[in-house]
Amino acid sequence: MHYSFKQHEEKFKEWQKAGYQGIPPVGADFLKHLRSEHFKPNLPLWNQVQWKKVQLSAIERCVYAFEVLGEKDVLTKIVTGGGKTTIIGAMIAYMMLAHNQYKFLILTPNTIVRERLVDEFDRHSESYIYDIFPFFVNSHEHLKNRISLHVMKPENNSAGVRNETIILGNIHQIYERTENKRVLMENIKQFCIFNDEAHNTKAEQYDKLLYEFKIKEKRFFRLDTTATPDRLDGSHPDSKMIFVYDIAQALSDKIIKRPIIFHPDIKKVTLTYEDLETGKTISAEEVPWEEIEQRKISARRYITSLKPMRQQIAIACELLKAQRMRTPEPYKPLLFLVAISINDAENIEKELKKVGEKYGIKKILLVHNETDDELKEAARNLNKNPQTEYDAVVSVLMLREGWDVRNISVILLFRKFCYREIDGHKFSVYGPQVIGRGLRRMSKNPEEWESLFIVDHPILKHRWLWDHLKATEYPDALDPANIIIDMEKIPEDASAEKIDDGEKTLEEAQEKFFHIEDSTPEPPEVAEPIYEWQKFLDEYEYDFYRMEITQDFERIKSLNIDSEHVTSEKACTPEIEIENIARAANREDWTVGELKEQLTKQIHSIARYALLEYEDCFAGYGRSLTRFVMFLCAQNLLKGY
């Protein structure tokens, strides 16, 4: 999807610096309040970097696009965990304050996303967004009490669409010609639309909703939010993308967990599947993954073979054990297993109970489309209790966007994700979404890394996905019979390069990164390492009588560092300006010989103290090394004179 705001960046920055000129005064005051030092949400761990670089920046761009550029349909692309709901809440407050708007339609793609937003916009919820974020202050604080919520459900009366401030529901509650749509169109003159997880909207249905049902004619403002706006078929919402904060930026700012990929040893773990239709065992490469993902072939037909399933579960359990020591309080780490089909998920649950018993995995939550409503509800509520009763979650593809559980510390993949390449860009429906479920941090301390461990078999060929997610790969293949995980081998630094906040012209980039010298420099001389120190030192013949120094002394041809005195002949006397050196040392009454002798003693003294300080490093090497080190010290010190 095209980033349409690039051409406006410079004027936008000027607008920021000038105090938000050209918009309603109450709107400018609102943005100044958000940017002030006094704006502090009621959160135990508030990440100021995330607020200023992501949420506030997106809010300001939404306002600028609407007020200055006249855009009514905008989109923000923000990584999972970046704070899309906070932006929606802020824009609702802005529209109430600056434009007296009191009707807001929030559309979601599924029940999981809907219920998450209910927690944010229900005034009786502990996570009610307007109790956490002080968007309404001073004389406007009373507006918070005017906000009411109606959730569109089959069992709820459609009268709430007409009476309440925020109307929240799955998109099919409107485009399936329900009573909600009739009440919305006949009783409301205009409203603001917020389309959360906008990528998941089927293009033809959304177009029908906007154009055939004429909802777009009534919208005062529309904001689409998503982490992945481009669909597998190449389509995307018809709004304009005005803000982008992707995986690379979030990793650089430590706003999300860092994905670490672990691979089993492919010689010892052969990933195969059972084809229930033919009864044959087939390789992962023979499974028609694209047809399964496009639902042309039923996923029920395939299940993971037991042996590789057990082997990879053992690896994942070891990683979970390692994560227990790294997980911040009060969270309990969770293992998330992704199956290819319902049958596969049920088999994985059975094997996990056996393999995971010795790892303390006692309670497993199995969730798929045919799961009882009670278990689906338990899955939706997992993010509410950091000390969840469950130890692992097994699912097919039901738990994707909207299901964000901070506790997820290890993900084990038993299926492949596909992508489609268009004009050099790779688009995927499920891959980034599933991994995104575990990217939310448990701690928001920007100084500490937090990692998400992922077990992935190389035969699934997910290199494109790990490149997209800027993931770090653990260097060793893991043997399921002898699982050794050395945490020291995981790099401490981010795998993504630091993102520059500002934009540069092509000429500036070329000047910085492609500066060409007039002539090609000679390659540096590379010294060969010395592996047999003792032999080298025994055979080396030191020349204690010749060295070169620069600056004031040009030549000293005779210097015996074994002796307490320098021996020099008349022909070896350096050509120096004795007056300058004597004056600098405040020893104008010294002779040349006295000056040289004193200088040599000082060098010897410094070398001895250096040896004493690092004597443990040279223990056992004897007098030869001692003399050699003194020689090196003296040589380096003399070079500085």
C-alpha positions, 0 to 999 in steps of 0.5 A: 500500500502506498505511503501518501504522506511523504510529500507532506512531511516537511510542512507537517513538521512546520505545522507542529513547531508553529503550534498546530495553526489552522485548526479549531483552537480547542483542537490545538489545545488538545494536541498541546495537552497531549504533548505536554509534560503533564500528560501522564496516563494511569498506567504502572509502566508507561513507555514515553518513547512509544507514546511520542514516536507512535501514538502521539505522532499518529494522532497528530498526522490524523488531525493534520490530514483531516484539518489541513489536507482535507482527507476524510479517509486515512489509515495508520499502519502500526505494528502489533502492540504499538497502541492502535486502540489508544489512537482510536480513543484519542481521535474520538475525543478530538472529534467530540471536542473540536467538531461536536461529533457524538456518533462513532461506529467502530467496526471489527472483523471478528468476535475476539477483536470486538470483545477486546475493544469492549474492554477498552470502551465500556465505562464499567471496565477496569481498562476503560480507556478514558479512565486511563488516558486523560484525554478530557481535562478541565472544563471538558472533563464532563464530556467523558460522562456523555460517552456510552457504548452499544455492542451490536450482537444478535441478541441486543436491541438495535435501538442502541444504535440510535441512542448510544455514542459508540456503536461497536460490532462485527462488520457483518452485523451491518452488511448482512442487512440486519436491523442495525443497518436500517437504524443506522441509515435512517436515524443518524445524519453523520458519524465517524468510522473506525475500522480496526484490523482493516486488512481483514475486511473482505474487499467486495463486502467492504466496498458494498458497505461503503458505497452500495449501502451509502455509509460513506456518504454519512461518514464525517471522518474515517480511520482504518488501523492495521499492522498489515494493510496489504492482503494476499490478493494484493488488495487493501482498504481505499483509505490513504496511508498517512503513518507507518510504524513497522517491525523494524522501527518497533524492534529498534525502539524495543517496543515489542519482543524480539523474535528468536528463531530455533531450528531442530536438527533436520537430520534428526527431525524429519517433519512429515504429515499423515494424509488421512485420505490416502493413508500415506506419510508425506514430507512437508514439501508434499503438503499443498499448503497454498490450496489449504490456505486458500481453502481449496483443500480441507486442512482436516485431511492432514495431521503431523506425524507423531515422532517429529511432533514429540521431538519438536514439543520437547524442544519447545518445552525446554525453551519454555523452561528457559523463559520462566527464568527470564519472564518479568513479574507478575507474568507467567510464560505461555507456550503457544502451539499452532496446528494445521487442522482440528484433528492435528490440534487434538493430537498435539494436545494429547502428546503435549500432555505426555511430553510436557508433564516433566516440564510442569505443563499441567493445564492445556487450552485447546481452541478451534472453531468447534470448541465449546463457547466456554473454552473460546471465552477462556481464550479471549480472557487469557490476557486479563490475568498475568498468572493464568491457570493455563500453561499452554494453548493449542490452536489452528488459525482461530487465534490471530488478530485481536488475540494479544496475550502478553504471556506468550513466550514460546511459539511452536509451528506445525504448519507452513504459512504462504505468501504472494509476491507482487512487484517484489513485495511479499504479502501474507495473510496468516504468517505475520498475524500468528507470530504477532500474537506473541509480540506484546511485551510484558515489561515496558522497560525500554532498557531491557530486551524481551524475547519471543522464542519460536520453534520452526522447522527449516523444511517449512521455508519461512526465511521470508517471514523471519526476514520480514519480522527482522528475527534473529536466528539461534546459531545452532541446530537443536538435537531433540535427544540432547537439547542444549540451549546456550543463552549466551549465544543469543545476541544482546543487540537488536538485529534491526538497524537503527531507524532514522527519524527524519527523511533524507534526500537521495543526494544526502544519502549518497553523500553519507553512505557512498562517499568516493575518495579521489583514489582507491586506498590500499587494503589494510595490512592484516597481521597473522595471529600467533597461536603457539606463544611459548615457541614464538617467544623462545625462538624470537630474537629481540632487538633491544638496541634499535627503535624509532620514535617520532615528534621531538626525537627523530632517531635513537639508535642505541638503547639497551633496556636490560640496563639501568642506563642508556648507552649511546655513542656520539654518532647515535646522539639524537638531533633535538632542540634541547632548549625546548625540551628542557623548558617544557620539563622545567629543567633548563639546568639539565644536560642532554645526558641527564635529560635522556637518563631521566626519560629512560627511567620513567619509561622503565618505571611505567613498563614495570607497573604495567607488568605488575598490574597485568601479571596474571595474564603473563604468569608462567611465561618467564623472563623472556616474555617479561623482557618482551612486554617491557620492550613493547611498553617502552616502544609504545610510550616513546612513540608518544613523545 
